[in-house]
Amino acid sequence: MMKKNYFLCFFVLLLMQASSVNACLVNNLKEKHMHLIQIGKNTILNGSPIQMYDLVSRSCSLECYMNFLDKKNIRFSKQGSLFYIAENDGTTIQIFSANQQSFSGRVVCPSKAKYKLLQTADYIKLPKATTDFQSEDYGEVNRTMVFKSFKRKDYQNLITQLQKRSKVSDVNDAFSYFDLGEGNEINLIFDARKSISTLVFVNIKKGSFK
Protein backbone atom coordinates (compact mmCIF):
# COMPACT_ATOMS: atom_id res chain seq x y z
CA MET A 1 0.00 0.00 0.00
CA MET A 2 1.35 3.43 -0.92
CA LYS A 3 2.63 5.37 2.05
CA LYS A 4 2.14 8.96 0.98
CA ASN A 5 3.65 10.46 4.13
CA TYR A 6 7.10 9.45 2.90
CA PHE A 7 6.79 11.94 0.04
CA LEU A 8 6.04 14.87 2.32
CA CYS A 9 9.63 16.01 2.70
CA PHE A 10 10.04 16.28 -1.07
CA PHE A 11 6.97 18.45 -1.62
CA VAL A 12 7.65 20.70 1.36
CA LEU A 13 11.33 21.18 0.52
CA LEU A 14 10.79 22.60 -2.93
CA LEU A 15 12.42 20.86 0.68
CA MET A 16 11.76 16.79 15.54
CA GLN A 17 13.72 17.73 18.03
CA ALA A 18 14.74 20.87 19.93
CA SER A 19 18.17 22.13 18.92
CA SER A 20 20.58 24.94 19.58
CA VAL A 21 20.31 27.84 17.15
CA ASN A 22 24.09 28.00 16.96
CA ALA A 23 24.16 25.47 14.10
CA CYS A 24 23.07 27.78 11.25
CA LEU A 25 22.59 31.27 12.66
CA VAL A 26 25.77 31.56 14.71
CA ASN A 27 26.96 34.45 16.84
CA ASN A 28 26.13 37.77 15.16
CA LEU A 29 23.61 36.17 12.75
CA LYS A 30 21.19 35.29 15.53
CA GLU A 31 18.58 37.73 16.77
CA LYS A 32 17.67 37.00 20.41
CA HIS A 33 13.97 36.34 19.73
CA MET A 34 14.59 33.57 17.20
CA HIS A 35 13.68 29.96 17.91
CA LEU A 36 14.72 27.01 15.73
CA ILE A 37 13.68 23.35 15.66
CA GLN A 38 15.85 20.87 13.79
CA ILE A 39 14.25 18.89 10.97
CA GLY A 40 15.70 15.41 10.75
CA LYS A 41 19.38 14.49 10.74
CA ASN A 42 21.85 12.84 8.37
CA THR A 43 20.51 15.30 5.78
CA ILE A 44 22.10 15.45 2.33
CA LEU A 45 21.01 17.59 -0.62
CA ASN A 46 22.49 16.83 -4.05
CA GLY A 47 25.54 15.19 -2.49
CA SER A 48 26.28 17.93 0.07
CA PRO A 49 25.54 17.59 3.81
CA ILE A 50 23.17 20.25 5.12
CA GLN A 51 21.26 21.21 8.24
CA MET A 52 17.58 22.18 8.18
CA TYR A 53 15.57 24.03 10.81
CA ASP A 54 12.08 25.44 11.20
CA LEU A 55 12.41 29.07 12.29
CA VAL A 56 9.99 31.20 14.30
CA SER A 57 10.72 34.83 15.21
CA ARG A 58 7.77 36.04 17.28
CA SER A 59 9.03 39.45 18.36
CA CYS A 60 11.18 40.54 15.42
CA SER A 61 9.71 40.90 11.94
CA LEU A 62 11.62 40.23 8.73
CA GLU A 63 12.24 43.96 8.35
CA CYS A 64 13.47 44.01 11.95
CA TYR A 65 15.85 41.14 11.18
CA MET A 66 17.15 42.85 8.02
CA ASN A 67 17.87 45.98 10.06
CA PHE A 68 19.60 43.76 12.63
CA LEU A 69 21.91 42.32 9.95
CA ASP A 70 22.43 45.67 8.25
CA LYS A 71 23.69 47.25 11.48
CA LYS A 72 26.29 44.50 11.70
CA ASN A 73 27.35 45.01 8.05
CA ILE A 74 26.30 41.47 7.17
CA ARG A 75 25.49 40.96 3.50
CA PHE A 76 22.10 39.54 2.62
CA SER A 77 19.64 39.48 -0.28
CA LYS A 78 15.98 38.66 -0.77
CA GLN A 79 14.22 37.35 -3.85
CA GLY A 80 10.59 36.37 -3.53
CA SER A 81 10.22 34.11 -0.51
CA LEU A 82 13.95 33.29 -0.33
CA PHE A 83 16.25 35.20 2.01
CA TYR A 84 19.99 34.58 1.63
CA ILE A 85 22.77 35.43 4.10
CA ALA A 86 26.29 35.29 2.69
CA GLU A 87 28.13 34.63 5.98
CA ASN A 88 29.40 31.17 7.04
CA ASP A 89 29.34 29.59 3.56
CA GLY A 90 25.79 30.78 2.97
CA THR A 91 22.49 30.36 4.82
CA THR A 92 19.10 30.38 3.09
CA ILE A 93 15.78 31.11 4.80
CA GLN A 94 12.61 30.18 2.94
CA ILE A 95 9.97 32.56 4.31
CA PHE A 96 6.64 30.88 5.11
CA SER A 97 4.84 33.82 6.70
CA ALA A 98 5.63 37.39 7.69
CA ASN A 99 3.83 40.33 9.26
CA GLN A 100 4.74 43.54 11.09
CA GLN A 101 5.59 41.73 14.33
CA SER A 102 6.98 38.32 13.36
CA PHE A 103 8.02 35.89 10.66
CA SER A 104 8.58 32.17 10.20
CA GLY A 105 10.41 30.02 7.70
CA ARG A 106 12.81 27.19 7.02
CA VAL A 107 16.56 27.57 7.42
CA VAL A 108 19.02 25.59 5.29
CA CYS A 109 22.78 25.83 5.70
CA PRO A 110 25.85 23.72 4.87
CA SER A 111 27.11 21.17 7.38
CA LYS A 112 30.70 20.09 7.97
CA ALA A 113 29.55 16.67 9.16
CA LYS A 114 30.26 13.60 7.04
CA TYR A 115 26.91 11.92 6.53
CA LYS A 116 26.38 8.50 4.99
CA LEU A 117 24.23 8.32 1.85
CA LEU A 118 21.64 5.55 1.62
CA GLN A 119 22.64 3.46 -1.39
CA THR A 120 20.34 1.73 -3.86
CA ALA A 121 20.84 -1.93 -4.77
CA ASP A 122 23.25 -2.73 -7.62
CA TYR A 123 20.45 -4.08 -9.81
CA ILE A 124 18.70 -0.70 -9.80
CA LYS A 125 20.07 1.28 -12.75
CA LEU A 126 19.23 4.98 -12.68
CA PRO A 127 20.68 8.09 -14.37
CA LYS A 128 21.94 11.09 -12.40
CA ALA A 129 19.10 12.58 -10.40
CA THR A 130 17.85 16.12 -11.00
CA THR A 131 17.25 16.44 -7.26
CA ASP A 132 18.58 14.10 -4.56
CA PHE A 133 17.47 14.66 -0.96
CA GLN A 134 18.02 12.47 2.11
CA SER A 135 16.95 12.89 5.72
CA GLU A 136 16.70 10.67 8.79
CA ASP A 137 13.89 11.00 11.30
CA TYR A 138 11.92 8.80 13.70
CA GLY A 139 14.23 5.85 13.12
CA GLU A 140 13.94 5.91 9.31
CA VAL A 141 16.22 7.14 6.55
CA ASN A 142 14.36 8.53 3.55
CA ARG A 143 16.20 9.30 0.30
CA THR A 144 14.11 10.95 -2.43
CA MET A 145 15.47 11.25 -5.97
CA VAL A 146 13.77 13.05 -8.85
CA PHE A 147 14.47 12.17 -12.49
CA LYS A 148 13.03 14.39 -15.20
CA SER A 149 12.30 13.09 -18.71
CA PHE A 150 12.31 9.47 -17.56
CA LYS A 151 11.19 7.00 -20.25
CA ARG A 152 8.24 4.70 -19.70
CA LYS A 153 10.13 1.66 -21.01
CA ASP A 154 12.89 2.28 -18.44
CA TYR A 155 10.23 2.65 -15.75
CA GLN A 156 8.68 -0.68 -16.76
CA ASN A 157 12.11 -2.35 -16.60
CA LEU A 158 12.59 -0.88 -13.12
CA ILE A 159 9.19 -2.22 -12.04
CA THR A 160 10.11 -5.69 -13.32
CA GLN A 161 13.40 -5.74 -11.40
CA LEU A 162 11.75 -4.59 -8.18
CA GLN A 163 8.87 -7.06 -8.44
CA LYS A 164 11.34 -9.94 -8.76
CA ARG A 165 12.96 -9.04 -5.45
CA SER A 166 10.08 -7.66 -3.38
CA LYS A 167 8.15 -9.55 -0.72
CA VAL A 168 5.11 -7.33 -1.24
CA SER A 169 4.34 -4.98 -4.13
CA ASP A 170 1.50 -2.70 -5.20
CA VAL A 171 1.77 -1.35 -8.76
CA ASN A 172 -0.61 1.00 -10.61
CA ASP A 173 -0.47 3.76 -13.22
CA ALA A 174 0.64 6.52 -10.85
CA PHE A 175 2.10 5.06 -7.64
CA SER A 176 4.02 1.88 -6.86
CA TYR A 177 5.21 0.37 -3.59
CA PHE A 178 7.75 -2.40 -2.95
CA ASP A 179 8.67 -4.06 0.35
CA LEU A 180 12.13 -5.55 -0.17
CA GLY A 181 12.44 -6.97 3.34
CA GLU A 182 14.79 -6.21 6.24
CA GLY A 183 13.31 -2.73 6.63
CA ASN A 184 13.92 -1.70 3.00
CA GLU A 185 11.10 -0.14 0.99
CA ILE A 186 10.83 1.70 -2.31
CA ASN A 187 8.03 3.99 -3.43
CA LEU A 188 7.69 5.31 -6.98
CA ILE A 189 5.66 8.12 -8.52
CA PHE A 190 5.39 8.06 -12.30
CA ASP A 191 2.60 8.70 -14.81
CA ALA A 192 2.77 5.43 -16.74
CA ARG A 193 0.22 6.71 -19.26
CA LYS A 194 2.92 8.95 -20.76
CA SER A 195 5.92 7.80 -22.79
CA ILE A 196 8.15 10.29 -20.93
CA SER A 197 7.43 11.67 -17.46
CA THR A 198 9.07 12.67 -14.17
CA LEU A 199 10.04 9.80 -11.88
CA VAL A 200 10.13 10.28 -8.11
CA PHE A 201 12.09 7.45 -6.49
CA VAL A 202 11.91 7.13 -2.70
CA ASN A 203 14.29 4.72 -0.98
CA ILE A 204 13.47 3.98 2.68
CA LYS A 205 15.51 2.20 5.32
CA LYS A 206 13.87 1.44 8.66
CA GLY A 207 15.88 0.76 11.78
CA SER A 208 19.63 1.18 12.26
CA PHE A 209 21.61 2.89 9.50
CA LYS A 210 25.38 2.54 9.83
Protein Blocks (a to p, Z undefined) as FASTA:
>chain_A
ZZfklmmmmmmmnopadddfklmmgcjlpcfkbccddehehiaeehiacdddddddfkbc
fklmmmmmmmnopacddehjbccdfeghiaadddfbdcfkbccdddddddfbdcdddddd
fklccdddfbdcdddeehiacdddddehiafklmmmmmmmmmmmpmbdcddfkbccddeb
jhiacdddddfkbmbdcdddddddehjdZZ
